[in-house]
Amino acid sequence: AAAPTPYCWLNGAIVPAAEAAISVYDHGLLYGDGVFEGLRFYQRTPFRVERHLQRLPDSAAALGIVLPYDANALRQGINALISRYDGESGYLRLVVTRGPGNLGLNPRNCATPNVFILADQLSMASREAQEKGLKLIIASVRRTVGAGLDPRVKSLNYLTSILARMEANVAGADEALLLNERGQVAEASAENLFIVRQGHLLTPPTSDGALAGVTRSVIMDLAQADNIPVSERTLTPYDLYTADECFLTGSGAGLLPVAEVDGRPLRTSPGEVLQRLRQAFAALIAQECGA
Ligand code: PMP
């Protein structure tokens, strides 16, 4: 069957995504001045929408963007969009830009933010990568922590991630990991990272440059409920190379096994802990979204 037509909620009105248009003077486009969220819906029910509707205003507040819609209005927009969309499940992208201004970068020139929500399909990894695991490289570009933009802000500036992904492409890898400027593991270009070492689940703290991922926190909760010890821990490349297993998490990506890092094969992919967590994650989605 053909993919459903993508739809867009743009400042309160729903149109086919191909007809949605915003100004070329929008500072989201001219300067990457904006924030966003990505989440999935199943059985027409968005997963963990409240967490995303918390993180979005946090990101906006960090940039001094005043949201023209509150969580209630955005929730209603999401629900209206999902009703219009011709698919039971899919992916939602919420974007808030600083809005149209003039060619100068001063945000004072932008009177009203643009807000749009897209409903579409998104597939982040091939079936083979999902089943057997991804090949990762560690990128030479780094997440900067404590200098410039805080990496906890989910902003429209993804250039560091894009540069990392280009390095992965050149290396023939599926995805890239970013270290922070101290040489510690932060996250992947668009996913958080976990390793398993002797039954312990470990993930870098946000203070090492990881986004406070919604899926990351769901996985930490599921691990705890399943008696898998889990902690935030500073990780170095050595910890990855010597891990029993490694996997990535994200709203778009889901849970993805890692087969190798910098040409070093992991001991297991997908590992036992990931397989347990995948089952628990699917059960949680079924429970919360009736999937
Ligand atoms: N890190 C980055 C840089 C991301 O873009 C994403 C995707 N939003 C994640 C981590 C995973 O976060 P979440 O589970 O909230 O999608």
py3Dmol code that shows the C-alpha trace and the ligand (Angstrom):
import py3Dmol

protein = """\
ATOM      1  CA  ALA A   1       0.000   0.000   0.000  1.00  0.00           C
ATOM      2  CA  ALA A   2       1.153   3.552  -0.659  1.00  0.00           C
ATOM      3  CA  ALA A   3       2.366   5.540   2.350  1.00  0.00           C
ATOM      4  CA  PRO A   4      -0.321   7.804   3.852  1.00  0.00           C
ATOM      5  CA  THR A   5      -0.276  11.444   2.751  1.00  0.00           C
ATOM      6  CA  PRO A   6       1.769  13.481   5.243  1.00  0.00           C
ATOM      7  CA  TYR A   7      -0.244  16.184   6.997  1.00  0.00           C
ATOM      8  CA  CYS A   8       0.797  19.362   8.766  1.00  0.00           C
ATOM      9  CA  TRP A   9      -0.739  21.379  11.574  1.00  0.00           C
ATOM     10  CA  LEU A  10       0.578  24.882  10.935  1.00  0.00           C
ATOM     11  CA  ASN A  11      -0.278  27.568  13.489  1.00  0.00           C
ATOM     12  CA  GLY A  12      -3.637  25.957  14.136  1.00  0.00           C
ATOM     13  CA  ALA A  13      -4.707  24.899  10.626  1.00  0.00           C
ATOM     14  CA  ILE A  14      -4.316  21.401   9.171  1.00  0.00           C
ATOM     15  CA  VAL A  15      -3.216  21.057   5.537  1.00  0.00           C
ATOM     16  CA  PRO A  16      -1.487  18.384   3.448  1.00  0.00           C
ATOM     17  CA  ALA A  17       2.225  18.736   4.283  1.00  0.00           C
ATOM     18  CA  ALA A  18       3.052  19.524   0.649  1.00  0.00           C
ATOM     19  CA  GLU A  19       0.889  22.659   0.920  1.00  0.00           C
ATOM     20  CA  ALA A  20       2.309  23.894   4.234  1.00  0.00           C
ATOM     21  CA  ALA A  21       4.580  26.907   3.739  1.00  0.00           C
ATOM     22  CA  ILE A  22       6.428  29.343   5.954  1.00  0.00           C
ATOM     23  CA  SER A  23       8.363  32.506   5.119  1.00  0.00           C
ATOM     24  CA  VAL A  24      11.913  32.396   3.740  1.00  0.00           C
ATOM     25  CA  TYR A  25      12.574  35.099   6.373  1.00  0.00           C
ATOM     26  CA  ASP A  26      11.806  32.658   9.169  1.00  0.00           C
ATOM     27  CA  HIS A  27      14.805  32.575  11.483  1.00  0.00           C
ATOM     28  CA  GLY A  28      14.380  28.839  11.911  1.00  0.00           C
ATOM     29  CA  LEU A  29      15.489  28.595   8.294  1.00  0.00           C
ATOM     30  CA  LEU A  30      17.915  31.526   8.182  1.00  0.00           C
ATOM     31  CA  TYR A  31      19.705  30.810  11.472  1.00  0.00           C
ATOM     32  CA  GLY A  32      18.535  27.440  12.837  1.00  0.00           C
ATOM     33  CA  ASP A  33      16.797  29.547  15.480  1.00  0.00           C
ATOM     34  CA  GLY A  34      14.162  27.213  16.862  1.00  0.00           C
ATOM     35  CA  VAL A  35      13.456  24.006  18.772  1.00  0.00           C
ATOM     36  CA  PHE A  36      11.722  20.734  18.065  1.00  0.00           C
ATOM     37  CA  GLU A  37      10.459  17.367  19.263  1.00  0.00           C
ATOM     38  CA  GLY A  38      10.013  14.035  17.526  1.00  0.00           C
ATOM     39  CA  LEU A  39       7.716  11.292  18.774  1.00  0.00           C
ATOM     40  CA  ARG A  40       5.802   8.270  17.544  1.00  0.00           C
ATOM     41  CA  PHE A  41       2.127   7.365  17.671  1.00  0.00           C
ATOM     42  CA  TYR A  42       0.595   3.885  17.697  1.00  0.00           C
ATOM     43  CA  GLN A  43      -3.107   3.079  17.302  1.00  0.00           C
ATOM     44  CA  ARG A  44      -3.568   6.838  16.821  1.00  0.00           C
ATOM     45  CA  THR A  45      -2.170   7.422  20.324  1.00  0.00           C
ATOM     46  CA  PRO A  46       1.072   9.394  20.799  1.00  0.00           C
ATOM     47  CA  PHE A  47       3.620   7.681  23.056  1.00  0.00           C
ATOM     48  CA  ARG A  48       4.755   9.698  26.099  1.00  0.00           C
ATOM     49  CA  VAL A  49       3.403  12.903  24.623  1.00  0.00           C
ATOM     50  CA  GLU A  50       3.463  14.626  28.029  1.00  0.00           C
ATOM     51  CA  ARG A  51       7.247  14.210  28.325  1.00  0.00           C
ATOM     52  CA  HIS A  52       7.709  15.722  24.882  1.00  0.00           C
ATOM     53  CA  LEU A  53       5.324  18.549  25.755  1.00  0.00           C
ATOM     54  CA  GLN A  54       7.536  19.261  28.777  1.00  0.00           C
ATOM     55  CA  ARG A  55      10.861  19.152  26.968  1.00  0.00           C
ATOM     56  CA  LEU A  56       9.675  21.423  24.142  1.00  0.00           C
ATOM     57  CA  PRO A  57       8.913  24.418  26.406  1.00  0.00           C
ATOM     58  CA  ASP A  58      12.174  23.755  28.274  1.00  0.00           C
ATOM     59  CA  SER A  59      14.098  24.014  25.001  1.00  0.00           C
ATOM     60  CA  ALA A  60      12.090  27.110  24.007  1.00  0.00           C
ATOM     61  CA  ALA A  61      12.657  28.731  27.413  1.00  0.00           C
ATOM     62  CA  ALA A  62      16.402  28.116  27.170  1.00  0.00           C
ATOM     63  CA  LEU A  63      16.375  30.150  23.946  1.00  0.00           C
ATOM     64  CA  GLY A  64      13.882  32.760  25.189  1.00  0.00           C
ATOM     65  CA  ILE A  65      11.272  31.746  22.618  1.00  0.00           C
ATOM     66  CA  VAL A  66       7.779  32.380  23.989  1.00  0.00           C
ATOM     67  CA  LEU A  67       5.495  29.587  22.839  1.00  0.00           C
ATOM     68  CA  PRO A  68       2.255  30.934  21.338  1.00  0.00           C
ATOM     69  CA  TYR A  69       0.470  27.665  22.249  1.00  0.00           C
ATOM     70  CA  ASP A  70       0.320  25.964  25.635  1.00  0.00           C
ATOM     71  CA  ALA A  71       0.604  22.204  26.170  1.00  0.00           C
ATOM     72  CA  ASN A  72      -3.163  21.831  25.954  1.00  0.00           C
ATOM     73  CA  ALA A  73      -3.383  23.529  22.558  1.00  0.00           C
ATOM     74  CA  LEU A  74      -0.454  21.480  21.241  1.00  0.00           C
ATOM     75  CA  ARG A  75      -1.999  18.248  22.536  1.00  0.00           C
ATOM     76  CA  GLN A  76      -5.245  19.147  20.754  1.00  0.00           C
ATOM     77  CA  GLY A  77      -3.291  19.951  17.593  1.00  0.00           C
ATOM     78  CA  ILE A  78      -1.543  16.576  17.761  1.00  0.00           C
ATOM     79  CA  ASN A  79      -4.835  14.739  18.244  1.00  0.00           C
ATOM     80  CA  ALA A  80      -6.547  16.603  15.398  1.00  0.00           C
ATOM     81  CA  LEU A  81      -3.582  15.880  13.120  1.00  0.00           C
ATOM     82  CA  ILE A  82      -3.560  12.168  13.988  1.00  0.00           C
ATOM     83  CA  SER A  83      -7.309  11.980  13.261  1.00  0.00           C
ATOM     84  CA  ARG A  84      -6.752  13.520   9.836  1.00  0.00           C
ATOM     85  CA  TYR A  85      -3.758  11.304   9.013  1.00  0.00           C
ATOM     86  CA  ASP A  86      -4.588   8.129   7.117  1.00  0.00           C
ATOM     87  CA  GLY A  87      -2.441   5.777   9.188  1.00  0.00           C
ATOM     88  CA  GLU A  88      -2.799   4.121  12.584  1.00  0.00           C
ATOM     89  CA  SER A  89       0.840   4.686  13.463  1.00  0.00           C
ATOM     90  CA  GLY A  90       3.510   7.103  12.409  1.00  0.00           C
ATOM     91  CA  TYR A  91       5.907   9.786  13.488  1.00  0.00           C
ATOM     92  CA  LEU A  92       5.218  13.356  14.638  1.00  0.00           C
ATOM     93  CA  ARG A  93       7.622  16.263  14.354  1.00  0.00           C
ATOM     94  CA  LEU A  94       6.846  19.394  16.398  1.00  0.00           C
ATOM     95  CA  VAL A  95       8.797  22.451  15.367  1.00  0.00           C
ATOM     96  CA  VAL A  96       8.821  25.926  16.893  1.00  0.00           C
ATOM     97  CA  THR A  97      10.826  28.570  15.081  1.00  0.00           C
ATOM     98  CA  ARG A  98      11.694  32.089  16.241  1.00  0.00           C
ATOM     99  CA  GLY A  99       9.428  33.149  13.372  1.00  0.00           C
ATOM    100  CA  PRO A 100       9.774  35.524  10.434  1.00  0.00           C
ATOM    101  CA  GLY A 101      12.064  38.506  10.899  1.00  0.00           C
ATOM    102  CA  ASN A 102      14.402  40.372   8.619  1.00  0.00           C
ATOM    103  CA  LEU A 103      17.782  39.287   7.294  1.00  0.00           C
ATOM    104  CA  GLY A 104      19.571  40.364  10.473  1.00  0.00           C
ATOM    105  CA  LEU A 105      20.043  37.663  13.077  1.00  0.00           C
ATOM    106  CA  ASN A 106      18.770  39.729  16.009  1.00  0.00           C
ATOM    107  CA  PRO A 107      15.898  37.722  17.513  1.00  0.00           C
ATOM    108  CA  ARG A 108      14.198  41.012  18.452  1.00  0.00           C
ATOM    109  CA  ASN A 109      13.225  41.278  14.776  1.00  0.00           C
ATOM    110  CA  CYS A 110      10.982  38.227  15.059  1.00  0.00           C
ATOM    111  CA  ALA A 111       7.506  39.042  16.367  1.00  0.00           C
ATOM    112  CA  THR A 112       5.707  35.697  16.353  1.00  0.00           C
ATOM    113  CA  PRO A 113       7.069  32.147  16.405  1.00  0.00           C
ATOM    114  CA  ASN A 114       5.868  29.675  13.808  1.00  0.00           C
ATOM    115  CA  VAL A 115       4.650  26.366  15.186  1.00  0.00           C
ATOM    116  CA  PHE A 116       4.042  23.333  13.059  1.00  0.00           C
ATOM    117  CA  ILE A 117       3.490  19.632  13.591  1.00  0.00           C
ATOM    118  CA  LEU A 118       4.077  17.057  10.846  1.00  0.00           C
ATOM    119  CA  ALA A 119       2.557  13.577  10.751  1.00  0.00           C
ATOM    120  CA  ASP A 120       4.485  11.229   8.472  1.00  0.00           C
ATOM    121  CA  GLN A 121       6.349   7.921   8.379  1.00  0.00           C
ATOM    122  CA  LEU A 122       9.983   7.661   9.471  1.00  0.00           C
ATOM    123  CA  SER A 123      12.295   4.710   9.290  1.00  0.00           C
ATOM    124  CA  MET A 124      15.720   5.286  10.792  1.00  0.00           C
ATOM    125  CA  ALA A 125      17.535   2.017  10.198  1.00  0.00           C
ATOM    126  CA  SER A 126      17.442  -0.834   7.702  1.00  0.00           C
ATOM    127  CA  ARG A 127      15.825  -4.110   8.754  1.00  0.00           C
ATOM    128  CA  GLU A 128      19.247  -5.735   8.723  1.00  0.00           C
ATOM    129  CA  ALA A 129      20.704  -3.096  11.038  1.00  0.00           C
ATOM    130  CA  GLN A 130      17.718  -3.438  13.371  1.00  0.00           C
ATOM    131  CA  GLU A 131      18.156  -7.209  13.542  1.00  0.00           C
ATOM    132  CA  LYS A 132      21.934  -7.617  13.493  1.00  0.00           C
ATOM    133  CA  GLY A 133      23.155  -4.322  14.840  1.00  0.00           C
ATOM    134  CA  LEU A 134      24.693  -1.100  13.580  1.00  0.00           C
ATOM    135  CA  LYS A 135      28.266  -0.371  12.693  1.00  0.00           C
ATOM    136  CA  LEU A 136      29.318   2.755  14.551  1.00  0.00           C
ATOM    137  CA  ILE A 137      32.294   5.024  14.327  1.00  0.00           C
ATOM    138  CA  ILE A 138      33.411   7.639  16.808  1.00  0.00           C
ATOM    139  CA  ALA A 139      33.282  10.971  15.002  1.00  0.00           C
ATOM    140  CA  SER A 140      36.077  13.520  15.148  1.00  0.00           C
ATOM    141  CA  VAL A 141      33.573  16.351  15.725  1.00  0.00           C
ATOM    142  CA  ARG A 142      32.552  16.724  19.354  1.00  0.00           C
ATOM    143  CA  ARG A 143      29.629  17.782  21.541  1.00  0.00           C
ATOM    144  CA  THR A 144      30.590  20.903  23.437  1.00  0.00           C
ATOM    145  CA  VAL A 145      29.543  20.858  27.072  1.00  0.00           C
ATOM    146  CA  GLY A 146      29.638  24.057  29.084  1.00  0.00           C
ATOM    147  CA  ALA A 147      30.614  26.211  26.095  1.00  0.00           C
ATOM    148  CA  GLY A 148      28.077  27.696  23.736  1.00  0.00           C
ATOM    149  CA  LEU A 149      24.705  26.056  23.267  1.00  0.00           C
ATOM    150  CA  ASP A 150      23.789  23.572  26.003  1.00  0.00           C
ATOM    151  CA  PRO A 151      23.350  20.177  24.308  1.00  0.00           C
ATOM    152  CA  ARG A 152      20.232  19.592  26.437  1.00  0.00           C
ATOM    153  CA  VAL A 153      18.435  22.153  24.278  1.00  0.00           C
ATOM    154  CA  LYS A 154      16.779  20.293  21.421  1.00  0.00           C
ATOM    155  CA  SER A 155      17.387  23.067  18.921  1.00  0.00           C
ATOM    156  CA  LEU A 156      17.149  23.174  15.135  1.00  0.00           C
ATOM    157  CA  ASN A 157      20.956  23.377  14.962  1.00  0.00           C
ATOM    158  CA  TYR A 158      21.942  19.783  14.192  1.00  0.00           C
ATOM    159  CA  LEU A 159      25.077  20.610  12.248  1.00  0.00           C
ATOM    160  CA  THR A 160      27.441  18.863  14.651  1.00  0.00           C
ATOM    161  CA  SER A 161      25.292  15.727  14.382  1.00  0.00           C
ATOM    162  CA  ILE A 162      25.159  16.087  10.603  1.00  0.00           C
ATOM    163  CA  LEU A 163      28.948  16.416  10.373  1.00  0.00           C
ATOM    164  CA  ALA A 164      29.261  13.282  12.513  1.00  0.00           C
ATOM    165  CA  ARG A 165      26.816  11.403  10.275  1.00  0.00           C
ATOM    166  CA  MET A 166      28.819  12.469   7.208  1.00  0.00           C
ATOM    167  CA  GLU A 167      31.899  10.926   8.804  1.00  0.00           C
ATOM    168  CA  ALA A 168      29.913   7.710   9.295  1.00  0.00           C
ATOM    169  CA  ASN A 169      28.883   7.776   5.631  1.00  0.00           C
ATOM    170  CA  VAL A 170      32.479   8.190   4.484  1.00  0.00           C
ATOM    171  CA  ALA A 171      33.560   5.322   6.751  1.00  0.00           C
ATOM    172  CA  GLY A 172      30.768   3.051   5.474  1.00  0.00           C
ATOM    173  CA  ALA A 173      29.245   2.945   8.972  1.00  0.00           C
ATOM    174  CA  ASP A 174      25.563   3.256   9.920  1.00  0.00           C
ATOM    175  CA  GLU A 175      25.834   5.863  12.636  1.00  0.00           C
ATOM    176  CA  ALA A 176      28.347   8.030  14.491  1.00  0.00           C
ATOM    177  CA  LEU A 177      29.021   8.562  18.171  1.00  0.00           C
ATOM    178  CA  LEU A 178      30.055  11.917  19.544  1.00  0.00           C
ATOM    179  CA  LEU A 179      32.492  12.433  22.375  1.00  0.00           C
ATOM    180  CA  ASN A 180      32.501  15.615  24.420  1.00  0.00           C
ATOM    181  CA  GLU A 181      35.581  17.844  24.478  1.00  0.00           C
ATOM    182  CA  ARG A 182      36.889  15.848  27.462  1.00  0.00           C
ATOM    183  CA  GLY A 183      36.933  12.713  25.302  1.00  0.00           C
ATOM    184  CA  GLN A 184      33.973  11.112  27.085  1.00  0.00           C
ATOM    185  CA  VAL A 185      31.070   9.507  25.240  1.00  0.00           C
ATOM    186  CA  ALA A 186      28.071  11.821  24.888  1.00  0.00           C
ATOM    187  CA  GLU A 187      25.573  10.140  22.542  1.00  0.00           C
ATOM    188  CA  ALA A 188      24.988   9.216  18.899  1.00  0.00           C
ATOM    189  CA  SER A 189      24.042  11.786  16.255  1.00  0.00           C
ATOM    190  CA  ALA A 190      20.319  11.400  17.034  1.00  0.00           C
ATOM    191  CA  GLU A 191      20.123   8.709  19.726  1.00  0.00           C
ATOM    192  CA  ASN A 192      21.246   8.111  23.287  1.00  0.00           C
ATOM    193  CA  LEU A 193      23.659   5.278  24.037  1.00  0.00           C
ATOM    194  CA  PHE A 194      23.680   2.453  26.579  1.00  0.00           C
ATOM    195  CA  ILE A 195      26.239  -0.255  27.266  1.00  0.00           C
ATOM    196  CA  VAL A 196      25.964  -3.436  29.304  1.00  0.00           C
ATOM    197  CA  ARG A 197      28.910  -4.510  31.401  1.00  0.00           C
ATOM    198  CA  GLN A 198      28.640  -7.592  33.624  1.00  0.00           C
ATOM    199  CA  GLY A 199      24.870  -7.264  33.795  1.00  0.00           C
ATOM    200  CA  HIS A 200      24.980  -3.524  34.577  1.00  0.00           C
ATOM    201  CA  LEU A 201      23.296  -1.088  32.258  1.00  0.00           C
ATOM    202  CA  LEU A 202      25.230   2.178  31.919  1.00  0.00           C
ATOM    203  CA  THR A 203      24.500   5.417  30.071  1.00  0.00           C
ATOM    204  CA  PRO A 204      26.323   8.763  30.061  1.00  0.00           C
ATOM    205  CA  PRO A 205      24.856  11.516  32.270  1.00  0.00           C
ATOM    206  CA  THR A 206      23.380  14.549  30.505  1.00  0.00           C
ATOM    207  CA  SER A 207      26.252  16.566  31.996  1.00  0.00           C
ATOM    208  CA  ASP A 208      28.542  14.629  29.623  1.00  0.00           C
ATOM    209  CA  GLY A 209      26.600  15.981  26.625  1.00  0.00           C
ATOM    210  CA  ALA A 210      23.699  13.536  26.262  1.00  0.00           C
ATOM    211  CA  LEU A 211      20.223  14.787  25.475  1.00  0.00           C
ATOM    212  CA  ALA A 212      17.726  13.951  28.245  1.00  0.00           C
ATOM    213  CA  GLY A 213      16.107  11.464  25.881  1.00  0.00           C
ATOM    214  CA  VAL A 214      12.533  10.398  26.503  1.00  0.00           C
ATOM    215  CA  THR A 215      13.340   6.858  25.368  1.00  0.00           C
ATOM    216  CA  ARG A 216      16.479   6.886  27.508  1.00  0.00           C
ATOM    217  CA  SER A 217      14.440   7.577  30.637  1.00  0.00           C
ATOM    218  CA  VAL A 218      11.784   4.999  29.655  1.00  0.00           C
ATOM    219  CA  ILE A 219      14.531   2.385  29.256  1.00  0.00           C
ATOM    220  CA  MET A 220      16.073   3.272  32.611  1.00  0.00           C
ATOM    221  CA  ASP A 221      12.654   2.838  34.263  1.00  0.00           C
ATOM    222  CA  LEU A 222      11.986  -0.465  32.480  1.00  0.00           C
ATOM    223  CA  ALA A 223      15.418  -1.789  33.478  1.00  0.00           C
ATOM    224  CA  GLN A 224      14.800  -0.909  37.109  1.00  0.00           C
ATOM    225  CA  ALA A 225      11.387  -2.606  37.017  1.00  0.00           C
ATOM    226  CA  ASP A 226      13.057  -5.702  35.543  1.00  0.00           C
ATOM    227  CA  ASN A 227      15.791  -5.757  38.242  1.00  0.00           C
ATOM    228  CA  ILE A 228      18.523  -4.807  35.793  1.00  0.00           C
ATOM    229  CA  PRO A 229      20.915  -2.494  37.663  1.00  0.00           C
ATOM    230  CA  VAL A 230      21.163   0.794  35.751  1.00  0.00           C
ATOM    231  CA  SER A 231      23.239   3.915  36.360  1.00  0.00           C
ATOM    232  CA  GLU A 232      24.432   7.074  34.691  1.00  0.00           C
ATOM    233  CA  ARG A 233      28.188   6.752  34.283  1.00  0.00           C
ATOM    234  CA  THR A 234      30.870   8.624  32.404  1.00  0.00           C
ATOM    235  CA  LEU A 235      32.009   6.374  29.552  1.00  0.00           C
ATOM    236  CA  THR A 236      35.113   6.460  27.382  1.00  0.00           C
ATOM    237  CA  PRO A 237      35.742   4.748  24.029  1.00  0.00           C
ATOM    238  CA  TYR A 238      37.505   1.952  25.963  1.00  0.00           C
ATOM    239  CA  ASP A 239      34.247   1.214  27.797  1.00  0.00           C
ATOM    240  CA  LEU A 240      32.472   0.806  24.457  1.00  0.00           C
ATOM    241  CA  TYR A 241      35.113  -1.409  22.880  1.00  0.00           C
ATOM    242  CA  THR A 242      35.074  -3.731  25.892  1.00  0.00           C
ATOM    243  CA  ALA A 243      31.309  -3.749  26.555  1.00  0.00           C
ATOM    244  CA  ASP A 244      29.268  -6.958  26.547  1.00  0.00           C
ATOM    245  CA  GLU A 245      26.600  -5.173  24.542  1.00  0.00           C
ATOM    246  CA  CYS A 246      25.730  -1.708  23.362  1.00  0.00           C
ATOM    247  CA  PHE A 247      22.540  -0.183  21.997  1.00  0.00           C
ATOM    248  CA  LEU A 248      21.029   3.139  20.960  1.00  0.00           C
ATOM    249  CA  THR A 249      17.666   4.642  21.950  1.00  0.00           C
ATOM    250  CA  GLY A 250      15.495   7.328  20.401  1.00  0.00           C
ATOM    251  CA  SER A 251      11.899   8.168  19.615  1.00  0.00           C
ATOM    252  CA  GLY A 252      12.613   7.864  15.916  1.00  0.00           C
ATOM    253  CA  ALA A 253      15.135   5.029  16.131  1.00  0.00           C
ATOM    254  CA  GLY A 254      13.506   2.881  18.788  1.00  0.00           C
ATOM    255  CA  LEU A 255      16.010   0.462  20.345  1.00  0.00           C
ATOM    256  CA  LEU A 256      18.884  -0.358  17.991  1.00  0.00           C
ATOM    257  CA  PRO A 257      21.600  -2.939  18.703  1.00  0.00           C
ATOM    258  CA  VAL A 258      25.213  -1.973  18.042  1.00  0.00           C
ATOM    259  CA  ALA A 259      27.292  -4.652  16.327  1.00  0.00           C
ATOM    260  CA  GLU A 260      30.627  -2.860  16.212  1.00  0.00           C
ATOM    261  CA  VAL A 261      32.370   0.344  17.212  1.00  0.00           C
ATOM    262  CA  ASP A 262      35.346   1.577  15.184  1.00  0.00           C
ATOM    263  CA  GLY A 263      35.720  -1.871  13.590  1.00  0.00           C
ATOM    264  CA  ARG A 264      35.762  -3.691  16.952  1.00  0.00           C
ATOM    265  CA  PRO A 265      32.909  -6.220  17.167  1.00  0.00           C
ATOM    266  CA  LEU A 266      30.861  -6.183  20.379  1.00  0.00           C
ATOM    267  CA  ARG A 267      30.568  -9.490  22.260  1.00  0.00           C
ATOM    268  CA  THR A 268      26.818  -9.797  21.516  1.00  0.00           C
ATOM    269  CA  SER A 269      24.416  -8.012  19.161  1.00  0.00           C
ATOM    270  CA  PRO A 270      21.563  -7.905  19.910  1.00  0.00           C
ATOM    271  CA  GLY A 271      22.517  -8.779  23.481  1.00  0.00           C
ATOM    272  CA  GLU A 272      20.403 -10.445  26.138  1.00  0.00           C
ATOM    273  CA  VAL A 273      19.641  -7.268  28.055  1.00  0.00           C
ATOM    274  CA  LEU A 274      18.540  -5.452  24.904  1.00  0.00           C
ATOM    275  CA  GLN A 275      16.253  -8.335  23.968  1.00  0.00           C
ATOM    276  CA  ARG A 276      14.625  -8.223  27.390  1.00  0.00           C
ATOM    277  CA  LEU A 277      14.221  -4.455  27.198  1.00  0.00           C
ATOM    278  CA  ARG A 278      12.811  -4.646  23.683  1.00  0.00           C
ATOM    279  CA  GLN A 279      10.049  -6.947  24.918  1.00  0.00           C
ATOM    280  CA  ALA A 280       9.334  -4.713  27.887  1.00  0.00           C
ATOM    281  CA  PHE A 281       9.322  -1.632  25.627  1.00  0.00           C
ATOM    282  CA  ALA A 282       6.867  -3.240  23.181  1.00  0.00           C
ATOM    283  CA  ALA A 283       4.646  -4.265  26.105  1.00  0.00           C
ATOM    284  CA  LEU A 284       4.710  -0.700  27.472  1.00  0.00           C
ATOM    285  CA  ILE A 285       3.720   0.738  24.095  1.00  0.00           C
ATOM    286  CA  ALA A 286       0.921  -1.817  23.845  1.00  0.00           C
ATOM    287  CA  GLN A 287      -0.248  -0.881  27.333  1.00  0.00           C
ATOM    288  CA  GLU A 288      -0.092   2.891  26.876  1.00  0.00           C
ATOM    289  CA  CYS A 289      -1.187   3.124  23.241  1.00  0.00           C
ATOM    290  CA  GLY A 290      -3.311  -0.004  22.974  1.00  0.00           C
ATOM    291  CA  ALA A 291      -1.095  -1.241  20.124  1.00  0.00           C
TER     292      ALA A 291
END
"""
ligand_1 = """\
16
PMP
N 20.092 12.617 21.251
C 19.839 13.389 20.182
C 20.876 14.340 19.719
C 18.593 13.290 19.521
O 18.341 14.057 18.447
C 17.628 12.365 19.977
C 16.315 12.234 19.266
N 15.387 13.164 19.770
C 17.943 11.571 21.097
C 19.175 11.741 21.700
C 16.951 10.591 21.660
O 15.961 11.280 22.406
P 14.445 10.772 22.477
O 14.458 9.416 23.072
O 13.770 11.775 23.343
O 13.912 10.754 21.083
"""
view = py3Dmol.view(width=600, height=400)
view.addModel(protein, "pdb")
view.setStyle({"model": 0}, {"cartoon": {"style": "trace"}})
view.addModel(ligand_1, "xyz")
view.setStyle({"model": 1}, {"stick": {}})
view.zoomTo()
view.show()
